[in-house]
Amino acid sequence: MTEQPNYFNRADMAHLTEEFPIGPEFLRRFEAISRDELRALQEARFQTLMSQAWKVPFYQRLWGAQGLEPGDIGSLDDITRLPMFDKTDIMDSIALHPPFGDFHGMETYSEGDRPPVIVHTTSGTTGRPQVLMFGPRSREIQNLLVARIYLLQGLRPDDVVQSVYGHGMINGGHYIREAVVHWTNSIFLPAGTGVETRSAQQVNLMKDFGVTTLVGFADYIKRLADVAREEGLEPGGDIKIRMISGHMGREDNIALSKAWGGANIYDWYGVGDTGLIAGEGPEKTGLHIMEDAQYLEICDIHSGQPVADGSIGDMVNTVLFKDDIYPIIRFNTHDVTAIRTDAAPSALNLARIEGFLGRSDNMVKLRGINVFPQAIGAMLAERGEFNGEFICRVTRDGEGRDEMTISVEITSGGGVELANAYQDILRRKAGVAATIAFARPGALADLTGIETRQKPLRLIDERF
């Protein structure tokens, strides 16, 4: 290049929405596109991605160990010949080649031509934080996809958006801010977690600035509704939140909406490495996969083989646009979902997933039954005294049997009869037996980290 590389000229901001439309143009394109046309678009982007990935030492090593050579993967039909990788492989790469590993491809650019590199990390929910790296182009497409979903869900120019995603080294809060500021004309407040902005201050900000939209993880957003009432502020009255968009997991959307005075609740899914993969539309019947940007496979948790639509499995993702820094091809998120098989209620010609059902690397097997701790909250939400906060503790007895105790926060009551009622719910919905322990509101905060972590802990594993 003769021009000094910078973020904006390497992102080519002016042309990104031609490739990845948002707003009304998104609807027009994907209501009109055929599945064959969409597949052809995916194939073209996959070929560009593969061309870059073969230059990267990480993939040369990973794929070479399987005896693969450039040209062996002719199309997406061949993608299952490529091995998956996950966070463990990235952490191994960093250990072998500190501090950034050999998975990013920075060395593939000639001197003076490397694009600027954006560095963040994961939150470290499942262990040591992992380095995340982006080039300007892939970063802005990631931002654009978030804005695409927010607009699909009804974000308006007159909305004031408060984000409770974490900042610091964590990717989440930064790219959510960039998505709203760069690609919408809503007003944005980067409040962050309860550590960055105290919960009491958060709810007063909402009142003072007239916040209408909350974005973040459902657990903390639910907690803020309780804090608002503790501060003498009534959600739906003093604080008029009309829309909440974030990572709902299997939480009870009805309860969250009620907590915020009838707010409209929307789900979306993505991980730090890949950005947004899928998002819920106004119909709320599954999450639309952004298939022009992401190629998603659902694979058996144990064998790694693709499963039939409707069956649960790990989400294994290929990011079709990440062809500048850190190409991502067959990344196993270890997040579990299933492809929806019911008739689509909208004209968008995009496949849909159920949403986040749990983590396979956090799965507990009790008496032969797979249990995902993140799903427990939604199961218990039918109980009015349950405030949504819980944590599971798994132990192993002297005979090698695994046992689970679930501590739940309740606003009133307790005792054996109520514990039996909670146990009956778990037997009916999950087919498992567990011990129930009750706690008062706020008592589990130190264990879950609800006030301090972007994603609260839901499992304490004491088996090892």
C-alpha positions in Angstrom: 0.0 0.0 0.0 1.1 3.6 -0.6 -1.3 4.9 1.9 -0.5 4.6 5.6 -2.6 1.7 6.9 -5.1 2.8 9.5 -8.3 1.3 11.0 -10.7 3.1 8.7 -9.0 2.6 5.3 -8.4 -1.1 6.1 -12.0 -1.6 7.2 -13.4 0.0 4.0 -16.3 1.3 6.1 -18.2 2.8 3.1 -18.7 -0.6 1.4 -19.3 -2.9 4.3 -23.1 -2.6 4.2 -23.1 -3.5 0.5 -21.6 -6.9 1.5 -23.5 -7.2 4.8 -26.7 -5.2 4.7 -28.6 -3.9 7.7 -32.0 -2.4 8.4 -34.5 -2.5 5.5 -31.9 -3.7 3.0 -31.2 -6.7 5.1 -34.9 -7.7 5.0 -35.1 -7.1 1.3 -32.0 -9.2 0.5 -32.8 -12.2 2.7 -36.5 -12.3 1.9 -35.6 -12.5 -1.8 -32.5 -14.7 -1.7 -32.8 -18.4 -2.6 -31.0 -21.2 -0.7 -28.9 -21.9 -3.8 -27.9 -18.2 -4.0 -27.0 -18.1 -0.3 -24.9 -21.3 -0.6 -23.0 -19.8 -3.6 -22.3 -16.7 -1.4 -21.1 -18.8 1.4 -18.8 -20.9 -0.9 -17.2 -17.7 -2.4 -16.4 -16.4 1.1 -15.3 -19.8 2.3 -12.7 -20.0 -0.5 -11.3 -16.6 0.4 -11.1 -17.6 4.0 -9.4 -20.9 3.3 -6.8 -19.2 1.1 -5.7 -17.0 4.0 -5.9 -19.8 6.6 -3.5 -22.0 4.7 -0.8 -19.3 5.2 -1.3 -19.4 9.0 1.1 -21.7 11.0 -1.6 -22.8 13.4 -3.7 -24.2 10.6 -0.7 -25.6 8.7 0.1 -27.6 11.9 -3.6 -28.5 12.7 -4.5 -29.6 9.2 -1.1 -31.0 8.3 -1.4 -33.4 11.3 -4.5 -34.9 9.4 -2.5 -35.3 6.2 -4.4 -32.5 4.5 -2.8 -30.2 1.9 -4.0 -27.0 0.1 -6.6 -28.0 -2.5 -7.9 -31.0 -0.5 -10.9 -28.9 0.7 -12.8 -28.0 -2.5 -16.0 -26.6 -1.0 -18.1 -26.5 2.2 -19.2 -30.0 1.3 -15.7 -31.1 2.4 -15.6 -29.1 5.6 -16.0 -32.1 7.9 -12.7 -33.4 6.7 -11.1 -30.5 8.6 -10.5 -31.1 12.4 -12.3 -28.9 14.9 -10.4 -26.7 17.3 -11.4 -25.0 20.6 -10.2 -22.7 23.3 -7.7 -25.3 24.5 -5.9 -25.3 21.1 -5.7 -21.5 21.1 -4.3 -21.5 24.6 -1.7 -24.1 23.6 -0.8 -21.9 20.6 -0.2 -19.0 23.0 1.9 -21.2 25.3 4.1 -22.3 22.4 4.4 -18.8 20.9 3.8 -16.2 23.6 2.3 -13.7 23.9 -0.1 -13.9 20.9 0.2 -17.4 19.6 0.5 -18.4 16.0 -3.1 -18.5 15.0 -3.6 -14.9 13.9 -1.7 -14.7 10.6 0.0 -11.3 11.3 3.2 -12.7 9.7 1.4 -13.3 6.4 1.5 -9.6 5.6 4.5 -7.8 4.1 6.3 -5.2 6.2 4.3 -2.0 6.4 1.2 -3.7 5.0 -0.2 -5.5 8.0 -3.6 -4.0 9.1 -4.0 -2.6 12.6 -4.7 -5.4 15.1 -7.4 -5.1 17.8 -6.6 -7.2 20.9 -9.1 -8.2 23.6 -9.7 -11.3 25.7 -12.6 -13.5 26.8 -14.1 -13.1 30.2 -12.4 -16.2 31.6 -15.7 -17.8 32.7 -14.3 -21.3 31.9 -10.7 -20.7 32.9 -7.8 -18.4 32.1 -8.9 -15.6 29.7 -8.1 -16.3 26.0 -6.6 -13.7 23.6 -9.0 -12.5 20.9 -7.6 -10.7 17.8 -9.3 -8.8 15.0 -8.4 -6.9 11.9 -10.4 -3.7 11.2 -12.5 -5.3 8.5 -13.5 -8.4 10.6 -14.0 -6.2 13.6 -16.4 -3.8 11.9 -18.4 -6.7 10.3 -18.7 -8.2 13.8 -20.0 -4.8 15.0 -22.3 -4.5 12.0 -23.9 -7.9 12.6 -24.9 -6.8 16.2 -26.4 -3.6 14.9 -28.3 -5.7 12.2 -30.0 -7.8 14.9 -30.7 -4.8 17.2 -32.4 -3.0 14.2 -34.3 -6.2 13.3 -35.5 -6.4 16.9 -36.8 -2.8 16.7 -34.1 -0.5 17.9 -35.1 3.1 17.1 -33.3 6.4 16.6 -35.0 7.8 19.7 -33.8 4.9 22.0 -31.3 5.5 24.8 -29.3 2.2 25.1 -27.6 1.2 28.4 -25.1 -1.6 28.1 -24.2 -3.8 31.1 -21.5 -5.8 29.2 -18.1 -5.8 30.7 -15.2 -3.6 29.5 -11.5 -3.7 30.5 -9.8 -6.4 28.4 -13.1 -8.2 27.8 -14.3 -8.0 24.2 -18.0 -7.8 25.0 -18.6 -4.2 26.1 -16.3 -2.7 23.5 -17.8 -4.2 20.4 -21.4 -3.7 21.6 -20.5 0.0 22.1 -19.0 0.1 18.6 -22.0 -1.6 17.1 -24.5 0.9 18.4 -22.3 4.0 17.9 -21.0 3.1 14.5 -24.0 1.5 12.9 -27.1 3.0 14.5 -28.2 6.5 15.6 -29.4 5.6 19.0 -27.7 7.1 22.1 -25.4 4.8 24.0 -24.5 4.6 27.7 -21.5 2.2 28.4 -22.4 1.5 32.0 -20.6 -1.9 32.2 -20.9 -4.4 35.0 -21.6 -3.8 38.7 -17.9 -3.4 39.3 -17.5 -0.7 36.7 -20.7 1.2 37.7 -22.4 0.2 40.9 -25.8 -1.4 40.5 -27.6 1.4 42.4 -25.9 4.0 40.2 -26.9 2.0 37.1 -30.6 2.2 37.9 -30.4 5.9 38.7 -28.6 6.5 35.4 -31.5 4.8 33.7 -34.0 7.2 35.3 -31.9 10.3 34.8 -31.1 9.6 31.1 -34.4 8.1 30.1 -33.0 4.8 29.1 -35.4 2.8 26.9 -33.2 -0.2 26.0 -31.0 -2.6 28.0 -28.4 -4.9 26.5 -26.4 -7.5 28.4 -26.7 -10.8 30.1 -30.1 -11.7 31.5 -28.9 -12.6 35.0 -27.6 -9.2 35.8 -30.4 -7.4 34.0 -32.8 -9.2 36.2 -30.8 -8.3 39.2 -31.0 -4.6 38.3 -34.8 -4.7 38.3 -34.5 -5.8 42.0 -32.0 -3.0 42.7 -34.3 -0.5 41.1 -37.1 -1.4 43.5 -34.6 -1.3 46.4 -33.8 2.3 45.3 -37.5 3.2 45.3 -37.7 3.2 41.5 -40.5 1.2 39.7 -39.5 -0.5 36.5 -42.2 0.4 33.9 -43.0 3.6 35.8 -39.9 5.6 36.9 -37.8 3.6 34.4 -39.5 3.0 31.1 -37.5 0.1 29.5 -39.3 -1.0 26.4 -36.7 -3.4 25.0 -34.1 -5.8 26.4 -31.7 -7.6 24.0 -29.0 -9.9 25.2 -28.0 -13.5 26.1 -31.1 -15.0 27.5 -29.9 -18.6 27.8 -32.9 -20.6 29.0 -34.1 -18.0 31.4 -37.8 -17.3 31.6 -38.4 -14.3 29.3 -41.9 -13.8 30.8 -40.4 -13.3 34.3 -37.7 -11.0 33.0 -40.3 -8.9 31.0 -42.5 -8.7 34.1 -39.5 -7.6 36.3 -39.0 -4.7 33.9 -42.6 -3.6 33.6 -43.5 -5.4 30.4 -40.4 -4.8 28.4 -40.0 -6.7 25.1 -37.3 -9.4 25.5 -35.1 -10.5 22.6 -32.3 -13.1 22.5 -29.2 -13.3 20.4 -26.1 -15.6 20.5 -22.4 -15.3 19.8 -19.1 -15.8 21.4 -16.0 -13.5 21.7 -14.0 -15.2 18.9 -16.8 -15.2 16.3 -19.0 -12.3 17.1 -22.8 -12.6 16.7 -23.9 -15.9 15.1 -27.7 -15.7 15.3 -30.4 -13.5 16.6 -34.1 -13.5 17.4 -36.5 -11.5 15.2 -39.8 -10.0 16.1 -41.6 -13.3 15.7 -39.5 -14.8 18.6 -39.5 -18.3 17.1 -35.8 -19.2 17.2 -32.7 -17.3 16.4 -31.9 -16.5 12.7 -28.4 -17.6 11.7 -26.5 -14.9 9.9 -25.7 -17.3 7.1 -24.0 -14.7 4.9 -21.4 -14.3 7.6 -21.4 -17.5 9.6 -21.4 -21.2 8.6 -22.8 -23.1 11.6 -22.7 -26.9 12.2 -24.4 -28.7 15.0 -22.2 -31.7 16.0 -22.6 -34.6 18.5 -21.1 -33.7 21.8 -19.2 -37.0 22.1 -18.4 -38.1 18.5 -18.1 -34.7 16.8 -20.2 -35.9 13.9 -23.0 -33.7 12.4 -26.4 -34.4 13.9 -29.8 -34.2 12.3 -31.8 -31.0 12.4 -33.8 -30.9 15.7 -31.1 -32.8 17.6 -29.0 -31.0 20.2 -25.2 -30.8 19.8 -22.2 -28.5 20.0 -22.2 -25.3 17.9 -19.2 -25.6 15.6 -18.6 -22.3 13.7 -16.8 -21.0 10.7 -16.6 -17.2 10.4 -16.9 -16.5 6.7 -15.8 -12.9 7.0 -12.7 -13.3 9.2 -10.1 -13.4 6.5 -7.8 -10.7 7.7 -6.7 -11.5 11.3 -7.4 -14.8 13.1 -9.3 -16.9 10.6 -11.8 -19.1 12.3 -12.7 -22.4 10.7 -14.6 -25.1 12.6 -14.3 -23.5 16.1 -16.1 -25.7 18.6 -17.8 -23.2 21.0 -19.0 -26.1 23.3 -22.3 -24.2 23.5 -25.2 -26.5 22.9 -28.2 -25.9 20.6 -30.4 -27.4 17.9 -31.6 -26.4 14.5 -35.3 -25.5 14.4 -37.4 -27.7 12.2 -40.7 -26.0 12.4 -42.1 -23.8 9.6 -40.5 -20.3 9.6 -43.1 -17.6 10.5 -41.2 -14.9 8.6 -40.1 -14.5 5.0 -36.4 -14.4 6.0 -34.8 -17.3 4.2 -32.3 -18.1 7.0 -32.0 -21.2 9.1 -32.9 -20.9 12.8 -31.5 -22.3 16.1 -33.2 -22.8 19.4 -30.7 -20.6 21.2 -28.2 -21.4 24.0 -29.2 -24.6 25.8 -26.0 -25.0 27.9 -22.3 -25.8 27.7 -21.2 -29.3 26.9 -17.9 -28.8 28.8 -20.0 -27.8 31.8 -22.4 -30.7 31.5 -23.0 -32.9 34.5 -24.2 -36.5 34.1 -26.4 -37.7 37.0 -27.6 -41.3 36.9 -27.1 -41.3 33.1 -29.0 -38.0 32.5 -27.2 -35.0 31.0 -27.8 -31.9 33.0 -26.8 -28.4 31.9 -26.5 -26.2 35.0 -27.3 -23.0 33.0 -30.7 -24.5 32.2 -31.8 -25.0 35.9 -33.0 -21.4 36.3 -35.6 -21.6 33.6 -36.9 -24.9 35.0 -37.5 -23.4 38.4 -38.9 -20.1 37.1 -42.5 -21.4 37.6 -42.1 -20.9 41.3 -43.2 -17.4 42.3 -40.8 -17.1 45.3 -37.7 -18.0 43.2 -35.9 -14.8 42.3 -33.8 -16.4 39.5 -30.5 -16.7 41.4 -29.0 -20.2 41.9 -25.8 -22.2 41.9 -25.2 -25.9 41.5 -22.6 -27.8 43.5 -21.6 -31.3 42.3 -19.8 -33.7 44.6 -18.8 -37.4 44.4 -19.5 -39.8 47.3 -17.3 -42.6 48.5 -18.9 -45.1 46.1 -18.2 -42.9 43.1 -21.7 -41.6 42.6 -22.2 -37.9 41.6 -24.6 -35.8 43.6 -25.9 -32.3 42.9 -27.1 -29.7 45.4 -28.8 -26.7 44.0 -28.9 -23.6 46.2 -31.7 -21.2 45.2 -32.6 -17.7 46.4 -36.2 -17.3 47.4 -38.1 -14.3 48.7 -40.2 -16.1 51.2 -40.9 -19.6 52.7 -38.6 -22.6 52.9 -38.7 -26.0 54.6 -39.1 -29.6 53.5 -42.4 -29.2 51.7 -41.1 -26.4 49.5 -37.9 -28.3 48.8 -40.0 -31.2 47.7 -41.8 -29.0 45.3 -38.6 -27.8 43.7 -37.3 -31.4 43.5 -40.6 -32.4 41.8 -40.0 -29.8 39.1 -36.5 -31.1 38.4 -37.7 -34.7 38.2 -40.5 -33.6 35.8 -38.4 -31.3 33.6 -35.0 -32.9 33.7 -35.5 -36.4 34.9 -33.0 -36.0 37.7 -32.9 -36.0 41.5 -31.1 -33.2 43.3 -30.9 -31.8 46.8 -32.4 -28.3 47.3 -31.0 -25.7 49.6 -32.6 -22.3 50.1 -31.0 -18.9 50.5 -32.3 -15.4 51.0 -32.0 -12.8 48.2 -28.4 -11.7 47.7 -26.9 -14.6 49.8 -25.4 -16.4 46.8 -23.8 -13.3 45.2 -20.3 -14.1 46.4 -20.5 -17.6 44.9 -22.1 -16.6 41.5 -20.3 -13.3 41.1 -23.6 -11.7 39.8 -22.4 -8.2 40.7 -18.8 -8.6 39.5 -18.7 -11.0 36.6 -20.1 -10.5 33.1 -21.4 -14.1 33.2 -22.3 -15.4 36.7 -21.1 -18.8 37.7 -23.7 -21.6 37.9 -21.6 -24.6 38.7 -19.1 -25.5 41.5 -17.6 -28.8 40.6 -16.0 -30.5 43.7 -15.6 -33.9 42.2 -11.9 -33.6 41.5 
